[in-house]
């Protein structure tokens, strides 16, 4: 049985990807994911189409994603 996402749980990239695939709103405050092919970042629960895993990078905050050159998604801004 999967563990619930709590602030104390350390997330691996596999955990983060699973949260994106499941659109877990509980993960929204923990990280954002960025898509290299589009140059945008989203929160895990964003209703947008899912990208390919090899094009995804994870960031601890929107500020970190923006510092790396990504812009906010217009759907989940």
OpenMM code with the backbone's topology and positions (N, CA, C; nanometers):
from openmm import Vec3, app, unit

residues = "UNK UNK UNK UNK UNK UNK UNK UNK UNK UNK UNK UNK UNK UNK UNK UNK UNK UNK UNK UNK UNK UNK UNK UNK UNK UNK UNK UNK UNK UNK UNK UNK UNK UNK UNK UNK UNK UNK UNK UNK UNK UNK UNK UNK UNK UNK UNK UNK UNK UNK UNK UNK UNK UNK UNK UNK UNK UNK UNK UNK UNK UNK UNK UNK UNK UNK UNK UNK UNK UNK UNK UNK UNK UNK UNK UNK UNK".split()
positions = [
    Vec3(0.0844, -0.1188, 0.0000),
    Vec3(0.0000, 0.0000, 0.0000),
    Vec3(0.0885, 0.1245, 0.0000),
    Vec3(0.0628, 0.2221, -0.0895),
    Vec3(0.1464, 0.3417, -0.0972),
    Vec3(0.1357, 0.4260, 0.0296),
    Vec3(0.2474, 0.4892, 0.0631),
    Vec3(0.2512, 0.5783, 0.1777),
    Vec3(0.1856, 0.7117, 0.1429),
    Vec3(0.1103, 0.7728, 0.2352),
    Vec3(0.0572, 0.9067, 0.2091),
    Vec3(0.1716, 1.0073, 0.2083),
    Vec3(0.1549, 1.1147, 0.1346),
    Vec3(0.2587, 1.2173, 0.1272),
    Vec3(0.2483, 1.3087, 0.2482),
    Vec3(0.3514, 1.3107, 0.3289),
    Vec3(0.3559, 1.4026, 0.4419),
    Vec3(0.4802, 1.4889, 0.4262),
    Vec3(0.4874, 1.5963, 0.4995),
    Vec3(0.6022, 1.6869, 0.4904),
    Vec3(0.7308, 1.6183, 0.5342),
    Vec3(0.7224, 1.5179, 0.6220),
    Vec3(0.8408, 1.4518, 0.6748),
    Vec3(0.8958, 1.3458, 0.5794),
    Vec3(0.8149, 1.2974, 0.4859),
    Vec3(0.8570, 1.1930, 0.3938),
    Vec3(0.9530, 1.2497, 0.2898),
    Vec3(1.0669, 1.1833, 0.2724),
    Vec3(1.1626, 1.2224, 0.1689),
    Vec3(1.1173, 1.1583, 0.0383),
    Vec3(1.1004, 1.2407, -0.0650),
    Vec3(1.0523, 1.1908, -0.1932),
    Vec3(1.1678, 1.1666, -0.2899),
    Vec3(1.1658, 1.0522, -0.3537),
    Vec3(1.2599, 1.0241, -0.4619),
    Vec3(1.1978, 1.0755, -0.5914),
    Vec3(1.2755, 1.0774, -0.6984),
    Vec3(1.2197, 1.1182, -0.8276),
    Vec3(1.1092, 1.0224, -0.8718),
    Vec3(1.1230, 0.8942, -0.8395),
    Vec3(1.0166, 0.7982, -0.8725),
    Vec3(0.8883, 0.8299, -0.7961),
    Vec3(0.9012, 0.8687, -0.6687),
    Vec3(0.7839, 0.9093, -0.5898),
    Vec3(0.7190, 1.0339, -0.6496),
    Vec3(0.8019, 1.1286, -0.6897),
    Vec3(0.7502, 1.2518, -0.7495),
    Vec3(0.6773, 1.2221, -0.8806),
    Vec3(0.7366, 1.1368, -0.9635),
    Vec3(0.6730, 1.1030, -1.0908),
    Vec3(0.5390, 1.0338, -1.0671),
    Vec3(0.5330, 0.9463, -0.9681),
    Vec3(0.4064, 0.8791, -0.9362),
    Vec3(0.3020, 0.9806, -0.8908),
    Vec3(0.3433, 1.0808, -0.8133),
    Vec3(0.2510, 1.1857, -0.7690),
    Vec3(0.1991, 1.2658, -0.8884),
    Vec3(0.2863, 1.2912, -0.9866),
    Vec3(0.2442, 1.3620, -1.1088),
    Vec3(0.1455, 1.2753, -1.1866),
    Vec3(0.1781, 1.1486, -1.2045),
    Vec3(0.0899, 1.0579, -1.2787),
    Vec3(-0.0464, 1.0441, -1.2126),
    Vec3(-0.0481, 1.0456, -1.0777),
    Vec3(-0.1737, 1.0308, -1.0028),
    Vec3(-0.2428, 1.1648, -0.9757),
    Vec3(-0.1788, 1.2744, -1.0174),
    Vec3(-0.2308, 1.4102, -0.9936),
    Vec3(-0.2636, 1.4339, -0.8466),
    Vec3(-0.1688, 1.4018, -0.7603),
    Vec3(-0.1877, 1.4131, -0.6160),
    Vec3(-0.1791, 1.5586, -0.5704),
    Vec3(-0.2900, 1.6115, -0.5269),
    Vec3(-0.2942, 1.7490, -0.4781),
    Vec3(-0.2117, 1.7656, -0.3513),
    Vec3(-0.1968, 1.6592, -0.2742),
    Vec3(-0.1173, 1.6662, -0.1508),
    Vec3(0.0294, 1.6972, -0.1793),
    Vec3(0.0747, 1.6726, -0.2993),
    Vec3(0.2144, 1.6976, -0.3356),
    Vec3(0.2369, 1.8392, -0.3878),
    Vec3(0.1314, 1.9148, -0.4101),
    Vec3(0.1450, 2.0483, -0.4693),
    Vec3(0.2374, 2.1402, -0.3894),
    Vec3(0.2356, 2.1318, -0.2591),
    Vec3(0.3187, 2.2193, -0.1760),
    Vec3(0.4616, 2.1668, -0.1611),
    Vec3(0.4890, 2.0471, -0.2136),
    Vec3(0.6195, 1.9844, -0.1933),
    Vec3(0.7157, 2.0042, -0.3091),
    Vec3(0.6645, 2.0139, -0.4322),
    Vec3(0.7526, 2.0284, -0.5480),
    Vec3(0.6717, 2.0718, -0.6695),
    Vec3(0.7426, 2.1104, -0.7743),
    Vec3(0.6844, 2.1337, -0.9069),
    Vec3(0.7662, 2.0529, -1.0058),
    Vec3(0.7077, 2.0267, -1.1215),
    Vec3(0.7831, 1.9571, -1.2258),
    Vec3(0.7873, 2.0457, -1.3493),
    Vec3(0.8997, 2.0378, -1.4194),
    Vec3(0.9201, 2.1182, -1.5395),
    Vec3(0.9378, 2.0264, -1.6597),
    Vec3(0.8923, 2.0752, -1.7745),
    Vec3(0.8983, 1.9965, -1.8976),
    Vec3(0.9947, 2.0654, -1.9942),
    Vec3(1.1011, 1.9969, -2.0287),
    Vec3(1.2054, 2.0584, -2.1110),
    Vec3(1.1580, 2.0937, -2.2516),
    Vec3(1.0652, 2.0163, -2.3071),
    Vec3(1.0212, 2.0416, -2.4443),
    Vec3(0.9294, 2.1630, -2.4566),
    Vec3(0.8653, 2.2024, -2.3471),
    Vec3(0.7737, 2.3169, -2.3515),
    Vec3(0.8262, 2.4385, -2.2764),
    Vec3(0.9210, 2.4172, -2.1842),
    Vec3(0.9754, 2.5279, -2.1062),
    Vec3(0.8840, 2.5741, -1.9947),
    Vec3(0.7893, 2.4917, -1.9541),
    Vec3(0.6976, 2.5302, -1.8475),
    Vec3(0.7151, 2.4406, -1.7253),
    Vec3(0.6637, 2.4886, -1.6114),
    Vec3(0.6573, 2.4046, -1.4920),
    Vec3(0.5142, 2.4033, -1.4411),
    Vec3(0.4773, 2.2937, -1.3765),
    Vec3(0.3422, 2.2720, -1.3246),
    Vec3(0.3473, 2.2161, -1.1844),
    Vec3(0.2359, 2.2252, -1.1167),
    Vec3(0.2222, 2.1562, -0.9886),
    Vec3(0.1773, 2.0131, -1.0190),
    Vec3(0.1998, 1.9196, -0.9290),
    Vec3(0.1661, 1.7786, -0.9561),
    Vec3(0.0197, 1.7526, -0.9914),
    Vec3(-0.0727, 1.8311, -0.9392),
    Vec3(-0.2145, 1.8060, -0.9658),
    Vec3(-0.2676, 1.8764, -1.0902),
    Vec3(-0.1815, 1.9407, -1.1663),
    Vec3(-0.2247, 2.0139, -1.2861),
    Vec3(-0.2997, 1.9208, -1.3822),
    Vec3(-0.4117, 1.9673, -1.4371),
    Vec3(-0.4905, 1.8838, -1.5283),
    Vec3(-0.4360, 1.8759, -1.6712),
    Vec3(-0.3215, 1.9365, -1.6964),
    Vec3(-0.2657, 1.9338, -1.8320),
    Vec3(-0.2240, 1.7924, -1.8727),
    Vec3(-0.2019, 1.7762, -2.0010),
    Vec3(-0.1571, 1.6471, -2.0550),
    Vec3(-0.0221, 1.6097, -1.9936),
    Vec3(-0.0035, 1.4832, -1.9634),
    Vec3(0.1204, 1.4364, -1.9017),
    Vec3(0.2335, 1.4296, -2.0040),
    Vec3(0.3510, 1.4799, -1.9659),
    Vec3(0.4662, 1.4740, -2.0557),
    Vec3(0.5337, 1.3369, -2.0495),
    Vec3(0.6263, 1.3153, -2.1399),
    Vec3(0.7091, 1.1948, -2.1317),
    Vec3(0.8040, 1.2098, -2.0134),
    Vec3(0.8294, 1.1018, -1.9457),
    Vec3(0.9126, 1.1051, -1.8239),
    Vec3(1.0533, 1.1566, -1.8528),
    Vec3(1.1076, 1.1256, -1.9689),
    Vec3(1.2444, 1.1677, -1.9985),
    Vec3(1.2577, 1.3183, -2.0227),
    Vec3(1.1470, 1.3886, -2.0268),
    Vec3(1.1490, 1.5347, -2.0465),
    Vec3(1.1156, 1.6114, -1.9186),
    Vec3(1.1061, 1.5410, -1.8070),
    Vec3(1.0629, 1.6020, -1.6818),
    Vec3(1.1797, 1.6194, -1.5853),
    Vec3(1.1843, 1.7373, -1.5220),
    Vec3(1.2779, 1.7647, -1.4131),
    Vec3(1.1949, 1.8118, -1.2942),
    Vec3(1.2405, 1.7829, -1.1742),
    Vec3(1.1676, 1.8204, -1.0531),
    Vec3(1.2417, 1.9310, -0.9803),
    Vec3(1.1645, 2.0238, -0.9237),
    Vec3(1.2198, 2.1356, -0.8483),
    Vec3(1.1461, 2.1475, -0.7156),
    Vec3(1.2155, 2.1941, -0.6137),
    Vec3(1.1554, 2.2062, -0.4816),
    Vec3(1.0562, 2.3204, -0.4714),
    Vec3(1.0664, 2.4181, -0.5628),
    Vec3(0.9754, 2.5332, -0.5574),
    Vec3(0.9618, 2.5964, -0.6959),
    Vec3(0.8563, 2.6755, -0.7151),
    Vec3(0.8434, 2.7490, -0.8412),
    Vec3(0.9612, 2.8437, -0.8655),
    Vec3(1.0129, 2.9048, -0.7589),
    Vec3(1.1276, 2.9954, -0.7741),
    Vec3(1.2489, 2.9225, -0.8312),
    Vec3(1.2712, 2.7988, -0.7865),
    Vec3(1.3844, 2.7211, -0.8365),
    Vec3(1.3655, 2.6884, -0.9845),
    Vec3(1.2437, 2.6554, -1.0255),
    Vec3(1.2163, 2.6267, -1.1667),
    Vec3(1.2357, 2.7520, -1.2518),
    Vec3(1.1889, 2.8655, -1.2028),
    Vec3(1.2050, 2.9910, -1.2764),
    Vec3(1.3519, 3.0306, -1.2873),
    Vec3(1.4285, 3.0037, -1.1836),
    Vec3(1.5722, 3.0344, -1.1871),
    Vec3(1.6435, 2.9505, -1.2921),
    Vec3(1.5869, 2.8355, -1.3260),
    Vec3(1.6457, 2.7487, -1.4285),
    Vec3(1.5873, 2.7757, -1.5673),
    Vec3(1.5037, 2.8814, -1.5794),
    Vec3(1.4556, 2.9240, -1.7094),
    Vec3(1.3164, 2.8779, -1.7494),
    Vec3(1.2409, 2.8163, -1.6594),
    Vec3(1.1057, 2.7711, -1.6904),
    Vec3(1.0041, 2.8778, -1.6496),
    Vec3(0.8889, 2.8776, -1.7147),
    Vec3(0.7815, 2.9697, -1.6791),
    Vec3(0.6646, 2.8896, -1.6246),
    Vec3(0.5742, 2.9556, -1.5547),
    Vec3(0.4581, 2.8895, -1.4954),
    Vec3(0.3598, 2.8440, -1.6021),
    Vec3(0.2973, 2.7321, -1.5771),
    Vec3(0.1902, 2.6795, -1.6624),
    Vec3(0.0712, 2.7746, -1.6550),
    Vec3(0.0074, 2.7993, -1.7657),
    Vec3(-0.1085, 2.8897, -1.7652),
    Vec3(-0.2325, 2.8242, -1.7034),
    Vec3(-0.2381, 2.6925, -1.7010),
    Vec3(-0.3537, 2.6227, -1.6448),
    Vec3(-0.3509, 2.6197, -1.4936),
    Vec3(-0.2334, 2.6040, -1.4351),
    Vec3(-0.2280, 2.5887, -1.2893),
    Vec3(-0.1543, 2.7034, -1.2210),
    Vec3(-0.1319, 2.8095, -1.2903),
    Vec3(-0.0614, 2.9257, -1.2362),
    Vec3(-0.1256, 2.9654, -1.1072),
] * unit.nanometer
topology = app.Topology()
chain = topology.addChain("A")
for resn in residues:
    res = topology.addResidue(resn, chain)
    for name in ("N", "CA", "C"):
        topology.addAtom(name, app.Element.getBySymbol(name[0]), res)
